[in-house]
């Protein structure tokens, strides 16, 4: 039995949040991967990729 890897938060509407804040929280989700078996990394990377795509779609508040 595997324990679910905590994924990045998935807000109901990513446009309702600051994209920079969302990116920081998503990237923080990668910090726990060193504690998880490699077999669980792919799923975590896929969730991060999807969340980062949502942040890009919502727009950027960072430097151009």
N, CA, C and O atoms as CSV, one atom per row, in Angstrom:
chain,resi,resn,atom,element,x,y,z
A,1,UNK,N,N,0.846,-1.182,0.000
A,1,UNK,CA,C,0.000,0.000,0.000
A,1,UNK,C,C,0.887,1.240,0.000
A,1,UNK,O,O,1.855,1.317,0.757
A,2,UNK,N,N,0.563,2.185,-0.829
A,2,UNK,CA,C,1.337,3.420,-0.874
A,2,UNK,C,C,0.546,4.541,-0.221
A,2,UNK,O,O,-0.684,4.575,-0.252
A,3,UNK,N,N,1.293,5.442,0.361
A,3,UNK,CA,C,0.692,6.621,0.984
A,3,UNK,C,C,0.625,7.708,-0.069
A,3,UNK,O,O,1.619,7.948,-0.754
A,4,UNK,N,N,-0.511,8.377,-0.223
A,4,UNK,CA,C,-0.605,9.430,-1.237
A,4,UNK,C,C,0.409,10.538,-0.993
A,4,UNK,O,O,0.649,10.947,0.143
A,5,UNK,N,N,0.991,11.009,-2.076
A,5,UNK,CA,C,1.930,12.123,-2.005
A,5,UNK,C,C,1.124,13.405,-1.973
A,5,UNK,O,O,0.241,13.603,-2.807
A,6,UNK,N,N,1.419,14.290,-1.009
A,6,UNK,CA,C,0.675,15.551,-1.007
A,6,UNK,C,C,0.948,16.321,-2.278
A,6,UNK,O,O,2.102,16.508,-2.665
A,7,UNK,N,N,-0.083,16.754,-2.911
A,7,UNK,CA,C,0.056,17.504,-4.146
A,7,UNK,C,C,-0.114,18.985,-3.906
A,7,UNK,O,O,-0.456,19.418,-2.806
A,8,UNK,N,N,0.127,19.746,-4.938
A,8,UNK,CA,C,-0.069,21.182,-4.800
A,8,UNK,C,C,-1.537,21.494,-4.602
A,8,UNK,O,O,-2.398,20.765,-5.094
A,9,UNK,N,N,-1.829,22.551,-3.898
A,9,UNK,CA,C,-3.231,22.929,-3.719
A,9,UNK,C,C,-3.881,23.228,-5.053
A,9,UNK,O,O,-3.267,23.836,-5.929
A,10,UNK,N,N,-5.113,22.804,-5.207
A,10,UNK,CA,C,-5.833,23.025,-6.451
A,10,UNK,C,C,-7.040,23.898,-6.163
A,10,UNK,O,O,-8.100,23.386,-5.800
A,11,UNK,N,N,-6.898,25.197,-6.318
A,11,UNK,CA,C,-8.039,26.069,-6.045
A,11,UNK,C,C,-9.153,25.842,-7.052
A,11,UNK,O,O,-8.919,25.385,-8.171
A,12,UNK,N,N,-10.359,26.166,-6.638
A,12,UNK,CA,C,-11.507,26.012,-7.527
A,12,UNK,C,C,-11.338,26.872,-8.778
A,12,UNK,O,O,-11.678,26.439,-9.879
A,13,UNK,N,N,-10.819,28.074,-8.616
A,13,UNK,CA,C,-10.588,28.965,-9.740
A,13,UNK,C,C,-9.192,29.557,-9.603
A,13,UNK,O,O,-8.998,30.481,-8.813
A,14,UNK,N,N,-8.199,29.042,-10.362
A,14,UNK,CA,C,-6.832,29.536,-10.214
A,14,UNK,C,C,-6.692,31.024,-10.502
A,14,UNK,O,O,-5.731,31.644,-10.046
A,15,UNK,N,N,-7.618,31.611,-11.243
A,15,UNK,CA,C,-7.529,33.045,-11.535
A,15,UNK,C,C,-7.865,33.880,-10.314
A,15,UNK,O,O,-7.586,35.079,-10.294
A,16,UNK,N,N,-8.458,33.272,-9.294
A,16,UNK,CA,C,-8.850,34.003,-8.093
A,16,UNK,C,C,-7.669,34.225,-7.159
A,16,UNK,O,O,-7.794,34.953,-6.174
A,17,UNK,N,N,-6.529,33.614,-7.446
A,17,UNK,CA,C,-5.354,33.745,-6.592
A,17,UNK,C,C,-4.229,34.434,-7.337
A,17,UNK,O,O,-4.216,34.502,-8.566
A,18,UNK,N,N,-3.282,34.945,-6.560
A,18,UNK,CA,C,-2.070,35.512,-7.132
A,18,UNK,C,C,-1.272,34.373,-7.762
A,18,UNK,O,O,-0.906,33.433,-7.057
A,19,UNK,N,N,-0.992,34.426,-9.057
A,19,UNK,CA,C,-0.245,33.335,-9.689
A,19,UNK,C,C,1.122,33.103,-9.051
A,19,UNK,O,O,1.586,31.965,-8.984
A,20,UNK,N,N,1.768,34.159,-8.585
A,20,UNK,CA,C,3.066,33.995,-7.936
A,20,UNK,C,C,2.953,33.180,-6.664
A,20,UNK,O,O,3.823,32.361,-6.369
A,21,UNK,N,N,1.880,33.398,-5.904
A,21,UNK,CA,C,1.651,32.628,-4.683
A,21,UNK,C,C,1.381,31.174,-5.026
A,21,UNK,O,O,1.881,30.271,-4.356
A,22,UNK,N,N,0.601,30.947,-6.055
A,22,UNK,CA,C,0.292,29.585,-6.479
A,22,UNK,C,C,1.565,28.861,-6.903
A,22,UNK,O,O,1.769,27.704,-6.536
A,23,UNK,N,N,2.416,29.526,-7.667
A,23,UNK,CA,C,3.667,28.915,-8.119
A,23,UNK,C,C,4.543,28.557,-6.923
A,23,UNK,O,O,5.122,27.472,-6.890
A,24,UNK,N,N,4.650,29.442,-5.950
A,24,UNK,CA,C,5.478,29.167,-4.766
A,24,UNK,C,C,4.960,27.947,-4.008
A,24,UNK,O,O,5.746,27.107,-3.570
A,25,UNK,N,N,3.639,27.849,-3.853
A,25,UNK,CA,C,3.079,26.705,-3.133
A,25,UNK,C,C,3.239,25.413,-3.922
A,25,UNK,O,O,3.483,24.354,-3.344
A,26,UNK,N,N,3.104,25.497,-5.233
A,26,UNK,CA,C,3.268,24.312,-6.074
A,26,UNK,C,C,4.710,23.822,-6.004
A,26,UNK,O,O,4.951,22.625,-5.848
A,27,UNK,N,N,5.654,24.723,-6.117
A,27,UNK,CA,C,7.055,24.338,-6.066
A,27,UNK,C,C,7.429,23.769,-4.700
A,27,UNK,O,O,8.271,22.876,-4.611
A,28,UNK,N,N,6.814,24.277,-3.640
A,28,UNK,CA,C,7.067,23.750,-2.301
A,28,UNK,C,C,6.630,22.292,-2.199
A,28,UNK,O,O,7.188,21.536,-1.404
A,29,UNK,N,N,5.645,21.891,-2.988
A,29,UNK,CA,C,5.191,20.500,-2.975
A,29,UNK,C,C,6.289,19.551,-3.441
A,29,UNK,O,O,6.274,18.370,-3.093
A,30,UNK,N,N,7.239,20.054,-4.222
A,30,UNK,CA,C,8.346,19.211,-4.679
A,30,UNK,C,C,9.350,18.926,-3.566
A,30,UNK,O,O,10.111,17.962,-3.651
A,31,UNK,N,N,9.360,19.751,-2.530
A,31,UNK,CA,C,10.327,19.590,-1.448
A,31,UNK,C,C,10.180,18.256,-0.719
A,31,UNK,O,O,11.153,17.761,-0.150
A,32,UNK,N,N,9.005,17.675,-0.724
A,32,UNK,CA,C,8.787,16.426,0.007
A,32,UNK,C,C,9.161,15.192,-0.815
A,32,UNK,O,O,9.128,14.077,-0.294
A,33,UNK,N,N,9.514,15.372,-2.078
A,33,UNK,CA,C,9.803,14.217,-2.918
A,33,UNK,C,C,11.004,13.412,-2.449
A,33,UNK,O,O,11.053,12.203,-2.675
A,34,UNK,N,N,11.970,14.045,-1.804
A,34,UNK,CA,C,13.130,13.285,-1.339
A,34,UNK,C,C,12.750,12.291,-0.246
A,34,UNK,O,O,13.515,11.373,0.050
A,35,UNK,N,N,11.587,12.466,0.351
A,35,UNK,CA,C,11.098,11.561,1.387
A,35,UNK,C,C,10.190,10.476,0.817
A,35,UNK,O,O,9.781,9.572,1.546
A,36,UNK,N,N,9.869,10.550,-0.469
A,36,UNK,CA,C,8.939,9.620,-1.102
A,36,UNK,C,C,9.696,8.677,-2.031
A,36,UNK,O,O,10.753,9.039,-2.548
A,37,UNK,N,N,9.175,7.478,-2.249
A,37,UNK,CA,C,9.820,6.555,-3.188
A,37,UNK,C,C,9.773,7.104,-4.615
A,37,UNK,O,O,8.815,7.777,-4.996
A,38,UNK,N,N,10.804,6.815,-5.393
A,38,UNK,CA,C,10.848,7.322,-6.768
A,38,UNK,C,C,9.612,6.964,-7.589
A,38,UNK,O,O,9.246,7.719,-8.489
A,39,UNK,N,N,8.967,5.855,-7.313
A,39,UNK,CA,C,7.788,5.459,-8.074
A,39,UNK,C,C,6.652,6.476,-7.933
A,39,UNK,O,O,5.772,6.530,-8.791
A,40,UNK,N,N,6.655,7.269,-6.882
A,40,UNK,CA,C,5.600,8.259,-6.668
A,40,UNK,C,C,5.939,9.623,-7.262
A,40,UNK,O,O,5.092,10.517,-7.277
A,41,UNK,N,N,7.151,9.790,-7.746
A,41,UNK,CA,C,7.583,11.089,-8.255
A,41,UNK,C,C,6.845,11.509,-9.516
A,41,UNK,O,O,6.504,12.682,-9.670
A,42,UNK,N,N,6.595,10.574,-10.417
A,42,UNK,CA,C,5.963,10.925,-11.694
A,42,UNK,C,C,4.598,11.564,-11.457
A,42,UNK,O,O,4.282,12.594,-12.052
A,43,UNK,N,N,3.794,10.960,-10.593
A,43,UNK,CA,C,2.468,11.520,-10.311
A,43,UNK,C,C,2.585,12.920,-9.722
A,43,UNK,O,O,1.816,13.812,-10.079
A,44,UNK,N,N,3.547,13.117,-8.819
A,44,UNK,CA,C,3.732,14.438,-8.215
A,44,UNK,C,C,4.157,15.456,-9.268
A,44,UNK,O,O,3.661,16.582,-9.274
A,45,UNK,N,N,5.074,15.071,-10.163
A,45,UNK,CA,C,5.508,15.983,-11.221
A,45,UNK,C,C,4.353,16.328,-12.158
A,45,UNK,O,O,4.248,17.464,-12.620
A,46,UNK,N,N,3.487,15.359,-12.439
A,46,UNK,CA,C,2.340,15.629,-13.305
A,46,UNK,C,C,1.388,16.630,-12.652
A,46,UNK,O,O,0.857,17.508,-13.331
A,47,UNK,N,N,1.168,16.508,-11.340
A,47,UNK,CA,C,0.300,17.458,-10.648
A,47,UNK,C,C,0.927,18.852,-10.642
A,47,UNK,O,O,0.234,19.851,-10.835
A,48,UNK,N,N,2.230,18.911,-10.422
A,48,UNK,CA,C,2.925,20.200,-10.427
A,48,UNK,C,C,2.856,20.819,-11.818
A,48,UNK,O,O,2.603,22.016,-11.950
A,49,UNK,N,N,3.076,20.027,-12.842
A,49,UNK,CA,C,3.023,20.527,-14.212
A,49,UNK,C,C,1.645,21.110,-14.513
A,49,UNK,O,O,1.538,22.188,-15.098
A,50,UNK,N,N,0.597,20.401,-14.115
A,50,UNK,CA,C,-0.763,20.885,-14.358
A,50,UNK,C,C,-1.027,22.183,-13.599
A,50,UNK,O,O,-1.623,23.110,-14.147
A,51,UNK,N,N,-0.592,22.256,-12.351
A,51,UNK,CA,C,-0.819,23.456,-11.552
A,51,UNK,C,C,-0.042,24.645,-12.105
A,51,UNK,O,O,-0.542,25.770,-12.100
A,52,UNK,N,N,1.186,24.402,-12.583
A,52,UNK,CA,C,1.964,25.490,-13.172
A,52,UNK,C,C,1.312,25.971,-14.482
A,52,UNK,O,O,1.325,27.164,-14.785
A,53,UNK,N,N,0.754,25.046,-15.240
A,53,UNK,CA,C,0.024,25.434,-16.451
A,53,UNK,C,C,-1.158,26.318,-16.129
A,53,UNK,O,O,-1.443,27.275,-16.848
A,54,UNK,N,N,-1.861,25.991,-15.025
A,54,UNK,CA,C,-2.984,26.818,-14.601
A,54,UNK,C,C,-2.513,28.210,-14.182
A,54,UNK,O,O,-3.173,29.210,-14.466
A,55,UNK,N,N,-1.364,28.264,-13.505
A,55,UNK,CA,C,-0.814,29.559,-13.090
A,55,UNK,C,C,-0.451,30.397,-14.306
A,55,UNK,O,O,-0.699,31.603,-14.328
A,56,UNK,N,N,0.134,29.768,-15.317
A,56,UNK,CA,C,0.475,30.506,-16.544
A,56,UNK,C,C,-0.782,31.006,-17.242
A,56,UNK,O,O,-0.815,32.127,-17.749
A,57,UNK,N,N,-1.804,30.178,-17.266
A,57,UNK,CA,C,-3.049,30.581,-17.904
A,57,UNK,C,C,-3.716,31.740,-17.152
A,57,UNK,O,O,-4.402,32.571,-17.747
A,58,UNK,N,N,-3.497,31.775,-15.837
A,58,UNK,CA,C,-4.103,32.830,-15.017
A,58,UNK,C,C,-3.353,34.153,-15.175
A,58,UNK,O,O,-3.908,35.214,-14.887
A,59,UNK,N,N,-2.121,34.103,-15.621
A,59,UNK,CA,C,-1.336,35.325,-15.798
A,59,UNK,C,C,-0.201,35.396,-14.801
A,59,UNK,O,O,-0.156,34.633,-13.836
A,60,UNK,N,N,0.691,36.293,-15.035
A,60,UNK,CA,C,1.867,36.441,-14.195
A,60,UNK,C,C,1.919,37.837,-13.599
A,60,UNK,O,O,1.607,38.825,-14.263
A,61,UNK,N,N,2.319,37.899,-12.336
A,61,UNK,CA,C,2.507,39.190,-11.683
A,61,UNK,C,C,3.974,39.474,-11.448
A,61,UNK,O,O,4.332,40.501,-10.872
A,62,UNK,N,N,4.829,38.556,-11.899
A,62,UNK,CA,C,6.263,38.715,-11.676
A,62,UNK,C,C,6.896,39.624,-12.706
A,62,UNK,O,O,6.210,40.177,-13.566
A,63,UNK,N,N,8.228,39.780,-12.617
A,63,UNK,CA,C,8.939,40.623,-13.584
A,63,UNK,C,C,8.842,40.065,-14.991
A,63,UNK,O,O,8.790,38.851,-15.187
A,64,UNK,N,N,8.818,40.945,-15.953
A,64,UNK,CA,C,8.698,40.529,-17.359
A,64,UNK,C,C,10.024,40.102,-17.907
A,64,UNK,O,O,10.115,39.719,-19.073
